Amino acid sequence: MSKQVYTRYERARIVGARSLQISMGAPVLIDDESTDSLYLAMEELDRDVIPITVKRD
């Protein structure tokens, strides 16, 4: 599966939403010692394991 290319606005929205999920107790999908939810969300997006998709017209 190829990595989808997101606009900077989509990236910001995805990372923000995932960071909020992590800070509210959602399981982290990568192995990392960090406790910073924003860092973890960005790493998940970079590794293409983030469970959020973008629908476009």
PDBQT receptor file of N, H, CA, C and O in Angstrom, charges set to zero:
ATOM      1  N   MET A   1       0.852  -1.180   0.000  1.00  0.00    +0.000 N 
ATOM      2  CA  MET A   1       0.000   0.000   0.000  1.00  0.00    +0.000 C 
ATOM      3  C   MET A   1       0.890   1.234   0.000  1.00  0.00    +0.000 C 
ATOM      4  O   MET A   1       1.808   1.340   0.814  1.00  0.00    +0.000 OA
ATOM      5  N   SER A   2       0.626   2.158  -0.902  1.00  0.00    +0.000 N 
ATOM      6  H   SER A   2      -0.120   2.072  -1.562  1.00  0.00    +0.000 HD
ATOM      7  CA  SER A   2       1.450   3.360  -0.974  1.00  0.00    +0.000 C 
ATOM      8  C   SER A   2       0.989   4.377   0.057  1.00  0.00    +0.000 C 
ATOM      9  O   SER A   2      -0.180   4.415   0.441  1.00  0.00    +0.000 OA
ATOM     10  N   LYS A   3       1.911   5.181   0.484  1.00  0.00    +0.000 N 
ATOM     11  H   LYS A   3       2.861   5.150   0.172  1.00  0.00    +0.000 HD
ATOM     12  CA  LYS A   3       1.626   6.207   1.478  1.00  0.00    +0.000 C 
ATOM     13  C   LYS A   3       0.861   7.348   0.826  1.00  0.00    +0.000 C 
ATOM     14  O   LYS A   3       1.276   7.866  -0.212  1.00  0.00    +0.000 OA
ATOM     15  N   GLN A   4      -0.269   7.745   1.440  1.00  0.00    +0.000 N 
ATOM     16  H   GLN A   4      -0.605   7.325   2.283  1.00  0.00    +0.000 HD
ATOM     17  CA  GLN A   4      -1.083   8.829   0.892  1.00  0.00    +0.000 C 
ATOM     18  C   GLN A   4      -0.411  10.167   1.175  1.00  0.00    +0.000 C 
ATOM     19  O   GLN A   4       0.193  10.363   2.229  1.00  0.00    +0.000 OA
ATOM     20  N   VAL A   5      -0.527  11.084   0.218  1.00  0.00    +0.000 N 
ATOM     21  H   VAL A   5      -1.018  10.925  -0.639  1.00  0.00    +0.000 HD
ATOM     22  CA  VAL A   5       0.038  12.416   0.377  1.00  0.00    +0.000 C 
ATOM     23  C   VAL A   5      -1.064  13.331   0.897  1.00  0.00    +0.000 C 
ATOM     24  O   VAL A   5      -2.120  13.462   0.278  1.00  0.00    +0.000 OA
ATOM     25  N   TYR A   6      -0.809  13.959   2.039  1.00  0.00    +0.000 N 
ATOM     26  H   TYR A   6       0.049  13.852   2.542  1.00  0.00    +0.000 HD
ATOM     27  CA  TYR A   6      -1.775  14.848   2.664  1.00  0.00    +0.000 C 
ATOM     28  C   TYR A   6      -1.346  16.305   2.486  1.00  0.00    +0.000 C 
ATOM     29  O   TYR A   6      -0.156  16.608   2.400  1.00  0.00    +0.000 OA
ATOM     30  N   THR A   7      -2.332  17.198   2.432  1.00  0.00    +0.000 N 
ATOM     31  H   THR A   7      -3.298  16.952   2.501  1.00  0.00    +0.000 HD
ATOM     32  CA  THR A   7      -2.017  18.621   2.445  1.00  0.00    +0.000 C 
ATOM     33  C   THR A   7      -1.584  18.989   3.865  1.00  0.00    +0.000 C 
ATOM     34  O   THR A   7      -1.780  18.206   4.795  1.00  0.00    +0.000 OA
ATOM     35  N   ARG A   8      -1.006  20.155   4.034  1.00  0.00    +0.000 N 
ATOM     36  H   ARG A   8      -0.847  20.791   3.279  1.00  0.00    +0.000 HD
ATOM     37  CA  ARG A   8      -0.566  20.556   5.369  1.00  0.00    +0.000 C 
ATOM     38  C   ARG A   8      -1.747  20.724   6.314  1.00  0.00    +0.000 C 
ATOM     39  O   ARG A   8      -1.602  20.545   7.523  1.00  0.00    +0.000 OA
ATOM     40  N   TYR A   9      -2.917  21.066   5.775  1.00  0.00    +0.000 N 
ATOM     41  H   TYR A   9      -3.035  21.211   4.793  1.00  0.00    +0.000 HD
ATOM     42  CA  TYR A   9      -4.112  21.224   6.599  1.00  0.00    +0.000 C 
ATOM     43  C   TYR A   9      -4.638  19.866   7.055  1.00  0.00    +0.000 C 
ATOM     44  O   TYR A   9      -5.068  19.711   8.198  1.00  0.00    +0.000 OA
ATOM     45  N   GLU A  10      -4.600  18.895   6.161  1.00  0.00    +0.000 N 
ATOM     46  H   GLU A  10      -4.251  19.021   5.233  1.00  0.00    +0.000 HD
ATOM     47  CA  GLU A  10      -5.010  17.535   6.523  1.00  0.00    +0.000 C 
ATOM     48  C   GLU A  10      -4.064  16.954   7.559  1.00  0.00    +0.000 C 
ATOM     49  O   GLU A  10      -4.503  16.333   8.527  1.00  0.00    +0.000 OA
ATOM     50  N   ARG A  11      -2.762  17.156   7.358  1.00  0.00    +0.000 N 
ATOM     51  H   ARG A  11      -2.405  17.661   6.572  1.00  0.00    +0.000 HD
ATOM     52  CA  ARG A  11      -1.779  16.659   8.333  1.00  0.00    +0.000 C 
ATOM     53  C   ARG A  11      -2.029  17.267   9.709  1.00  0.00    +0.000 C 
ATOM     54  O   ARG A  11      -2.005  16.560  10.716  1.00  0.00    +0.000 OA
ATOM     55  N   ALA A  12      -2.270  18.579   9.755  1.00  0.00    +0.000 N 
ATOM     56  H   ALA A  12      -2.289  19.154   8.937  1.00  0.00    +0.000 HD
ATOM     57  CA  ALA A  12      -2.499  19.252  11.025  1.00  0.00    +0.000 C 
ATOM     58  C   ALA A  12      -3.748  18.707  11.712  1.00  0.00    +0.000 C 
ATOM     59  O   ALA A  12      -3.746  18.488  12.923  1.00  0.00    +0.000 OA
ATOM     60  N   ARG A  13      -4.795  18.491  10.955  1.00  0.00    +0.000 N 
ATOM     61  H   ARG A  13      -4.796  18.669   9.971  1.00  0.00    +0.000 HD
ATOM     62  CA  ARG A  13      -6.044  17.989  11.525  1.00  0.00    +0.000 C 
ATOM     63  C   ARG A  13      -5.886  16.560  12.017  1.00  0.00    +0.000 C 
ATOM     64  O   ARG A  13      -6.367  16.225  13.100  1.00  0.00    +0.000 OA
ATOM     65  N   ILE A  14      -5.224  15.718  11.244  1.00  0.00    +0.000 N 
ATOM     66  H   ILE A  14      -4.834  15.990  10.365  1.00  0.00    +0.000 HD
ATOM     67  CA  ILE A  14      -5.020  14.320  11.619  1.00  0.00    +0.000 C 
ATOM     68  C   ILE A  14      -4.152  14.221  12.864  1.00  0.00    +0.000 C 
ATOM     69  O   ILE A  14      -4.499  13.512  13.809  1.00  0.00    +0.000 OA
ATOM     70  N   VAL A  15      -3.033  14.922  12.872  1.00  0.00    +0.000 N 
ATOM     71  H   VAL A  15      -2.751  15.498  12.105  1.00  0.00    +0.000 HD
ATOM     72  CA  VAL A  15      -2.121  14.871  14.017  1.00  0.00    +0.000 C 
ATOM     73  C   VAL A  15      -2.809  15.422  15.264  1.00  0.00    +0.000 C 
ATOM     74  O   VAL A  15      -2.658  14.865  16.352  1.00  0.00    +0.000 OA
ATOM     75  N   GLY A  16      -3.556  16.504  15.115  1.00  0.00    +0.000 N 
ATOM     76  H   GLY A  16      -3.678  16.956  14.232  1.00  0.00    +0.000 HD
ATOM     77  CA  GLY A  16      -4.262  17.075  16.258  1.00  0.00    +0.000 C 
ATOM     78  C   GLY A  16      -5.300  16.130  16.829  1.00  0.00    +0.000 C 
ATOM     79  O   GLY A  16      -5.404  15.974  18.046  1.00  0.00    +0.000 OA
ATOM     80  N   ALA A  17      -6.071  15.498  15.951  1.00  0.00    +0.000 N 
ATOM     81  H   ALA A  17      -5.987  15.624  14.963  1.00  0.00    +0.000 HD
ATOM     82  CA  ALA A  17      -7.096  14.559  16.404  1.00  0.00    +0.000 C 
ATOM     83  C   ALA A  17      -6.463  13.343  17.078  1.00  0.00    +0.000 C 
ATOM     84  O   ALA A  17      -6.931  12.893  18.124  1.00  0.00    +0.000 OA
ATOM     85  N   ARG A  18      -5.402  12.817  16.478  1.00  0.00    +0.000 N 
ATOM     86  H   ARG A  18      -5.022  13.182  15.628  1.00  0.00    +0.000 HD
ATOM     87  CA  ARG A  18      -4.743  11.632  17.053  1.00  0.00    +0.000 C 
ATOM     88  C   ARG A  18      -4.043  11.973  18.366  1.00  0.00    +0.000 C 
ATOM     89  O   ARG A  18      -4.035  11.164  19.293  1.00  0.00    +0.000 OA
ATOM     90  N   SER A  19      -3.461  13.154  18.449  1.00  0.00    +0.000 N 
ATOM     91  H   SER A  19      -3.468  13.812  17.696  1.00  0.00    +0.000 HD
ATOM     92  CA  SER A  19      -2.815  13.584  19.680  1.00  0.00    +0.000 C 
ATOM     93  C   SER A  19      -3.837  13.671  20.817  1.00  0.00    +0.000 C 
ATOM     94  O   SER A  19      -3.548  13.274  21.946  1.00  0.00    +0.000 OA
ATOM     95  N   LEU A  20      -5.012  14.182  20.521  1.00  0.00    +0.000 N 
ATOM     96  H   LEU A  20      -5.247  14.504  19.604  1.00  0.00    +0.000 HD
ATOM     97  CA  LEU A  20      -6.075  14.254  21.524  1.00  0.00    +0.000 C 
ATOM     98  C   LEU A  20      -6.493  12.863  21.959  1.00  0.00    +0.000 C 
ATOM     99  O   LEU A  20      -6.698  12.619  23.148  1.00  0.00    +0.000 OA
ATOM    100  N   GLN A  21      -6.622  11.950  21.010  1.00  0.00    +0.000 N 
ATOM    101  H   GLN A  21      -6.455  12.148  20.044  1.00  0.00    +0.000 HD
ATOM    102  CA  GLN A  21      -6.978  10.570  21.353  1.00  0.00    +0.000 C 
ATOM    103  C   GLN A  21      -5.942   9.960  22.294  1.00  0.00    +0.000 C 
ATOM    104  O   GLN A  21      -6.293   9.331  23.292  1.00  0.00    +0.000 OA
ATOM    105  N   ILE A  22      -4.667  10.150  21.968  1.00  0.00    +0.000 N 
ATOM    106  H   ILE A  22      -4.381  10.660  21.157  1.00  0.00    +0.000 HD
ATOM    107  CA  ILE A  22      -3.592   9.581  22.794  1.00  0.00    +0.000 C 
ATOM    108  C   ILE A  22      -3.611  10.197  24.182  1.00  0.00    +0.000 C 
ATOM    109  O   ILE A  22      -3.451   9.487  25.175  1.00  0.00    +0.000 OA
ATOM    110  N   SER A  23      -3.806  11.509  24.265  1.00  0.00    +0.000 N 
ATOM    111  H   SER A  23      -3.936  12.085  23.458  1.00  0.00    +0.000 HD
ATOM    112  CA  SER A  23      -3.813  12.171  25.569  1.00  0.00    +0.000 C 
ATOM    113  C   SER A  23      -5.007  11.748  26.416  1.00  0.00    +0.000 C 
ATOM    114  O   SER A  23      -4.964  11.850  27.642  1.00  0.00    +0.000 OA
ATOM    115  N   MET A  24      -6.075  11.273  25.769  1.00  0.00    +0.000 N 
ATOM    116  H   MET A  24      -6.109  11.191  24.773  1.00  0.00    +0.000 HD
ATOM    117  CA  MET A  24      -7.258  10.808  26.497  1.00  0.00    +0.000 C 
ATOM    118  C   MET A  24      -7.186   9.317  26.828  1.00  0.00    +0.000 C 
ATOM    119  O   MET A  24      -8.138   8.755  27.370  1.00  0.00    +0.000 OA
ATOM    120  N   GLY A  25      -6.055   8.672  26.504  1.00  0.00    +0.000 N 
ATOM    121  H   GLY A  25      -5.282   9.128  26.064  1.00  0.00    +0.000 HD
ATOM    122  CA  GLY A  25      -5.849   7.291  26.917  1.00  0.00    +0.000 C 
ATOM    123  C   GLY A  25      -5.914   6.238  25.833  1.00  0.00    +0.000 C 
ATOM    124  O   GLY A  25      -5.872   5.047  26.141  1.00  0.00    +0.000 OA
ATOM    125  N   ALA A  26      -6.015   6.635  24.567  1.00  0.00    +0.000 N 
ATOM    126  H   ALA A  26      -6.049   7.602  24.317  1.00  0.00    +0.000 HD
ATOM    127  CA  ALA A  26      -6.032   5.658  23.473  1.00  0.00    +0.000 C 
ATOM    128  C   ALA A  26      -4.678   4.952  23.401  1.00  0.00    +0.000 C 
ATOM    129  O   ALA A  26      -3.652   5.552  23.724  1.00  0.00    +0.000 OA
ATOM    130  N   PRO A  27      -4.664   3.695  22.985  1.00  0.00    +0.000 N 
ATOM    131  CA  PRO A  27      -3.389   2.982  22.890  1.00  0.00    +0.000 C 
ATOM    132  C   PRO A  27      -2.482   3.581  21.815  1.00  0.00    +0.000 C 
ATOM    133  O   PRO A  27      -2.949   3.998  20.754  1.00  0.00    +0.000 OA
ATOM    134  N   VAL A  28      -1.198   3.615  22.101  1.00  0.00    +0.000 N 
ATOM    135  H   VAL A  28      -0.820   3.276  22.962  1.00  0.00    +0.000 HD
ATOM    136  CA  VAL A  28      -0.199   4.118  21.156  1.00  0.00    +0.000 C 
ATOM    137  C   VAL A  28       0.198   2.963  20.248  1.00  0.00    +0.000 C 
ATOM    138  O   VAL A  28       0.416   1.850  20.726  1.00  0.00    +0.000 OA
ATOM    139  N   LEU A  29       0.294   3.210  18.949  1.00  0.00    +0.000 N 
ATOM    140  H   LEU A  29       0.116   4.114  18.560  1.00  0.00    +0.000 HD
ATOM    141  CA  LEU A  29       0.520   2.160  17.963  1.00  0.00    +0.000 C 
ATOM    142  C   LEU A  29       1.980   1.971  17.572  1.00  0.00    +0.000 C 
ATOM    143  O   LEU A  29       2.282   1.184  16.675  1.00  0.00    +0.000 OA
ATOM    144  N   ILE A  30       2.887   2.682  18.234  1.00  0.00    +0.000 N 
ATOM    145  H   ILE A  30       2.641   3.321  18.963  1.00  0.00    +0.000 HD
ATOM    146  CA  ILE A  30       4.313   2.541  17.953  1.00  0.00    +0.000 C 
ATOM    147  C   ILE A  30       5.045   2.294  19.270  1.00  0.00    +0.000 C 
ATOM    148  O   ILE A  30       4.537   2.625  20.341  1.00  0.00    +0.000 OA
ATOM    149  N   ASP A  31       6.232   1.715  19.185  1.00  0.00    +0.000 N 
ATOM    150  H   ASP A  31       6.645   1.446  18.315  1.00  0.00    +0.000 HD
ATOM    151  CA  ASP A  31       7.078   1.530  20.362  1.00  0.00    +0.000 C 
ATOM    152  C   ASP A  31       7.963   2.746  20.523  1.00  0.00    +0.000 C 
ATOM    153  O   ASP A  31       8.863   2.981  19.718  1.00  0.00    +0.000 OA
ATOM    154  N   ASP A  32       7.706   3.519  21.565  1.00  0.00    +0.000 N 
ATOM    155  H   ASP A  32       6.974   3.328  22.219  1.00  0.00    +0.000 HD
ATOM    156  CA  ASP A  32       8.487   4.714  21.836  1.00  0.00    +0.000 C 
ATOM    157  C   ASP A  32       8.365   5.042  23.311  1.00  0.00    +0.000 C 
ATOM    158  O   ASP A  32       7.305   4.848  23.906  1.00  0.00    +0.000 OA
ATOM    159  N   GLU A  33       9.421   5.529  23.897  1.00  0.00    +0.000 N 
ATOM    160  H   GLU A  33      10.282   5.687  23.414  1.00  0.00    +0.000 HD
ATOM    161  CA  GLU A  33       9.437   5.850  25.328  1.00  0.00    +0.000 C 
ATOM    162  C   GLU A  33       8.834   7.215  25.645  1.00  0.00    +0.000 C 
ATOM    163  O   GLU A  33       8.609   7.528  26.814  1.00  0.00    +0.000 OA
ATOM    164  N   SER A  34       8.573   8.025  24.638  1.00  0.00    +0.000 N 
ATOM    165  H   SER A  34       8.756   7.771  23.688  1.00  0.00    +0.000 HD
ATOM    166  CA  SER A  34       8.066   9.376  24.839  1.00  0.00    +0.000 C 
ATOM    167  C   SER A  34       6.665   9.354  25.436  1.00  0.00    +0.000 C 
ATOM    168  O   SER A  34       5.894   8.423  25.204  1.00  0.00    +0.000 OA
ATOM    169  N   THR A  35       6.346  10.385  26.201  1.00  0.00    +0.000 N 
ATOM    170  H   THR A  35       6.972  11.141  26.389  1.00  0.00    +0.000 HD
ATOM    171  CA  THR A  35       5.002  10.544  26.744  1.00  0.00    +0.000 C 
ATOM    172  C   THR A  35       4.300  11.741  26.130  1.00  0.00    +0.000 C 
ATOM    173  O   THR A  35       3.173  12.056  26.513  1.00  0.00    +0.000 OA
ATOM    174  N   ASP A  36       4.938  12.411  25.191  1.00  0.00    +0.000 N 
ATOM    175  H   ASP A  36       5.853  12.156  24.880  1.00  0.00    +0.000 HD
ATOM    176  CA  ASP A  36       4.374  13.579  24.519  1.00  0.00    +0.000 C 
ATOM    177  C   ASP A  36       3.406  13.123  23.431  1.00  0.00    +0.000 C 
ATOM    178  O   ASP A  36       3.821  12.535  22.432  1.00  0.00    +0.000 OA
ATOM    179  N   SER A  37       2.119  13.395  23.627  1.00  0.00    +0.000 N 
ATOM    180  H   SER A  37       1.783  13.873  24.439  1.00  0.00    +0.000 HD
ATOM    181  CA  SER A  37       1.102  12.897  22.699  1.00  0.00    +0.000 C 
ATOM    182  C   SER A  37       1.260  13.490  21.294  1.00  0.00    +0.000 C 
ATOM    183  O   SER A  37       0.992  12.801  20.310  1.00  0.00    +0.000 OA
ATOM    184  N   LEU A  38       1.682  14.730  21.183  1.00  0.00    +0.000 N 
ATOM    185  H   LEU A  38       1.900  15.290  21.983  1.00  0.00    +0.000 HD
ATOM    186  CA  LEU A  38       1.869  15.355  19.873  1.00  0.00    +0.000 C 
ATOM    187  C   LEU A  38       3.008  14.673  19.112  1.00  0.00    +0.000 C 
ATOM    188  O   LEU A  38       2.878  14.376  17.925  1.00  0.00    +0.000 OA
ATOM    189  N   TYR A  39       4.115  14.429  19.800  1.00  0.00    +0.000 N 
ATOM    190  H   TYR A  39       4.220  14.670  20.764  1.00  0.00    +0.000 HD
ATOM    191  CA  TYR A  39       5.250  13.729  19.177  1.00  0.00    +0.000 C 
ATOM    192  C   TYR A  39       4.828  12.334  18.721  1.00  0.00    +0.000 C 
ATOM    193  O   TYR A  39       5.147  11.918  17.607  1.00  0.00    +0.000 OA
ATOM    194  N   LEU A  40       4.116  11.618  19.578  1.00  0.00    +0.000 N 
ATOM    195  H   LEU A  40       3.857  11.956  20.483  1.00  0.00    +0.000 HD
ATOM    196  CA  LEU A  40       3.691  10.262  19.241  1.00  0.00    +0.000 C 
ATOM    197  C   LEU A  40       2.751  10.265  18.031  1.00  0.00    +0.000 C 
ATOM    198  O   LEU A  40       2.861   9.401  17.161  1.00  0.00    +0.000 OA
ATOM    199  N   ALA A  41       1.832  11.226  17.973  1.00  0.00    +0.000 N 
ATOM    200  H   ALA A  41       1.742  11.927  18.680  1.00  0.00    +0.000 HD
ATOM    201  CA  ALA A  41       0.908  11.314  16.845  1.00  0.00    +0.000 C 
ATOM    202  C   ALA A  41       1.656  11.604  15.551  1.00  0.00    +0.000 C 
ATOM    203  O   ALA A  41       1.333  11.028  14.512  1.00  0.00    +0.000 OA
ATOM    204  N   MET A  42       2.654  12.491  15.597  1.00  0.00    +0.000 N 
ATOM    205  H   MET A  42       2.916  12.958  16.441  1.00  0.00    +0.000 HD
ATOM    206  CA  MET A  42       3.435  12.786  14.390  1.00  0.00    +0.000 C 
ATOM    207  C   MET A  42       4.236  11.567  13.944  1.00  0.00    +0.000 C 
ATOM    208  O   MET A  42       4.347  11.300  12.747  1.00  0.00    +0.000 OA
ATOM    209  N   GLU A  43       4.787  10.835  14.894  1.00  0.00    +0.000 N 
ATOM    210  H   GLU A  43       4.696  11.053  15.866  1.00  0.00    +0.000 HD
ATOM    211  CA  GLU A  43       5.541   9.624  14.552  1.00  0.00    +0.000 C 
ATOM    212  C   GLU A  43       4.626   8.572  13.938  1.00  0.00    +0.000 C 
ATOM    213  O   GLU A  43       5.007   7.912  12.972  1.00  0.00    +0.000 OA
ATOM    214  N   GLU A  44       3.429   8.409  14.484  1.00  0.00    +0.000 N 
ATOM    215  H   GLU A  44       3.120   8.945  15.269  1.00  0.00    +0.000 HD
ATOM    216  CA  GLU A  44       2.479   7.454  13.916  1.00  0.00    +0.000 C 
ATOM    217  C   GLU A  44       2.131   7.833  12.483  1.00  0.00    +0.000 C 
ATOM    218  O   GLU A  44       2.057   6.962  11.615  1.00  0.00    +0.000 OA
ATOM    219  N   LEU A  45       1.917   9.113  12.225  1.00  0.00    +0.000 N 
ATOM    220  H   LEU A  45       1.977   9.820  12.929  1.00  0.00    +0.000 HD
ATOM    221  CA  LEU A  45       1.599   9.554  10.863  1.00  0.00    +0.000 C 
ATOM    222  C   LEU A  45       2.778   9.312   9.923  1.00  0.00    +0.000 C 
ATOM    223  O   LEU A  45       2.587   8.855   8.796  1.00  0.00    +0.000 OA
ATOM    224  N   ASP A  46       3.983   9.612  10.375  1.00  0.00    +0.000 N 
ATOM    225  H   ASP A  46       4.137   9.983  11.291  1.00  0.00    +0.000 HD
ATOM    226  CA  ASP A  46       5.179   9.399   9.545  1.00  0.00    +0.000 C 
ATOM    227  C   ASP A  46       5.395   7.919   9.237  1.00  0.00    +0.000 C 
ATOM    228  O   ASP A  46       5.861   7.574   8.151  1.00  0.00    +0.000 OA
ATOM    229  N   ARG A  47       5.063   7.051  10.178  1.00  0.00    +0.000 N 
ATOM    230  H   ARG A  47       4.685   7.332  11.060  1.00  0.00    +0.000 HD
ATOM    231  CA  ARG A  47       5.241   5.604   9.971  1.00  0.00    +0.000 C 
ATOM    232  C   ARG A  47       4.034   4.962   9.300  1.00  0.00    +0.000 C 
ATOM    233  O   ARG A  47       4.020   3.752   9.077  1.00  0.00    +0.000 OA
ATOM    234  N   ASP A  48       3.023   5.760   8.976  1.00  0.00    +0.000 N 
ATOM    235  H   ASP A  48       3.035   6.743   9.157  1.00  0.00    +0.000 HD
ATOM    236  CA  ASP A  48       1.837   5.298   8.255  1.00  0.00    +0.000 C 
ATOM    237  C   ASP A  48       1.060   4.224   9.017  1.00  0.00    +0.000 C 
ATOM    238  O   ASP A  48       0.567   3.270   8.416  1.00  0.00    +0.000 OA
ATOM    239  N   VAL A  49       0.952   4.377  10.331  1.00  0.00    +0.000 N 
ATOM    240  H   VAL A  49       1.352   5.153  10.820  1.00  0.00    +0.000 HD
ATOM    241  CA  VAL A  49       0.175   3.437  11.141  1.00  0.00    +0.000 C 
ATOM    242  C   VAL A  49      -1.024   4.105  11.803  1.00  0.00    +0.000 C 
ATOM    243  O   VAL A  49      -1.750   3.474  12.572  1.00  0.00    +0.000 OA
ATOM    244  N   ILE A  50      -1.224   5.364  11.507  1.00  0.00    +0.000 N 
ATOM    245  H   ILE A  50      -0.634   5.876  10.883  1.00  0.00    +0.000 HD
ATOM    246  CA  ILE A  50      -2.295   6.125  12.147  1.00  0.00    +0.000 C 
ATOM    247  C   ILE A  50      -3.663   5.644  11.616  1.00  0.00    +0.000 C 
ATOM    248  O   ILE A  50      -3.846   5.526  10.405  1.00  0.00    +0.000 OA
ATOM    249  N   PRO A  51      -4.601   5.374  12.502  1.00  0.00    +0.000 N 
ATOM    250  CA  PRO A  51      -5.886   4.795  12.072  1.00  0.00    +0.000 C 
ATOM    251  C   PRO A  51      -6.921   5.856  11.673  1.00  0.00    +0.000 C 
ATOM    252  O   PRO A  51      -8.083   5.760  12.069  1.00  0.00    +0.000 OA
ATOM    253  N   ILE A  52      -6.520   6.843  10.912  1.00  0.00    +0.000 N 
ATOM    254  H   ILE A  52      -5.576   6.920  10.591  1.00  0.00    +0.000 HD
ATOM    255  CA  ILE A  52      -7.437   7.888  10.463  1.00  0.00    +0.000 C 
ATOM    256  C   ILE A  52      -7.268   8.040   8.962  1.00  0.00    +0.000 C 
ATOM    257  O   ILE A  52      -6.147   8.028   8.454  1.00  0.00    +0.000 OA
ATOM    258  N   THR A  53      -8.380   8.185   8.250  1.00  0.00    +0.000 N 
ATOM    259  H   THR A  53      -9.291   8.195   8.663  1.00  0.00    +0.000 HD
ATOM    260  CA  THR A  53      -8.329   8.360   6.809  1.00  0.00    +0.000 C 
ATOM    261  C   THR A  53      -8.963   9.697   6.423  1.00  0.00    +0.000 C 
ATOM    262  O   THR A  53      -9.688  10.299   7.215  1.00  0.00    +0.000 OA
ATOM    263  N   VAL A  54      -8.687  10.150   5.210  1.00  0.00    +0.000 N 
ATOM    264  H   VAL A  54      -8.099   9.660   4.567  1.00  0.00    +0.000 HD
ATOM    265  CA  VAL A  54      -9.227  11.404   4.690  1.00  0.00    +0.000 C 
ATOM    266  C   VAL A  54     -10.095  11.064   3.487  1.00  0.00    +0.000 C 
ATOM    267  O   VAL A  54      -9.656  10.379   2.564  1.00  0.00    +0.000 OA
ATOM    268  N   LYS A  55     -11.335  11.552   3.508  1.00  0.00    +0.000 N 
ATOM    269  H   LYS A  55     -11.691  12.109   4.259  1.00  0.00    +0.000 HD
ATOM    270  CA  LYS A  55     -12.219  11.387   2.359  1.00  0.00    +0.000 C 
ATOM    271  C   LYS A  55     -12.188  12.668   1.547  1.00  0.00    +0.000 C 
ATOM    272  O   LYS A  55     -12.318  13.767   2.087  1.00  0.00    +0.000 OA
ATOM    273  N   ARG A  56     -12.016  12.514   0.252  1.00  0.00    +0.000 N 
ATOM    274  H   ARG A  56     -11.911  11.621  -0.187  1.00  0.00    +0.000 HD
ATOM    275  CA  ARG A  56     -11.983  13.659  -0.648  1.00  0.00    +0.000 C 
ATOM    276  C   ARG A  56     -13.030  13.477  -1.736  1.00  0.00    +0.000 C 
ATOM    277  O   ARG A  56     -13.376  12.352  -2.096  1.00  0.00    +0.000 OA
ATOM    278  N   ASP A  57     -13.527  14.580  -2.250  1.00  0.00    +0.000 N 
ATOM    279  H   ASP A  57     -13.246  15.494  -1.957  1.00  0.00    +0.000 HD
ATOM    280  CA  ASP A  57     -14.503  14.514  -3.356  1.00  0.00    +0.000 C 
ATOM    281  C   ASP A  57     -13.815  14.254  -4.667  1.00  0.00    +0.000 C 
ATOM    282  O   ASP A  57     -14.474  14.167  -5.703  1.00  0.00    +0.000 OA
TER     283      ASP A  57
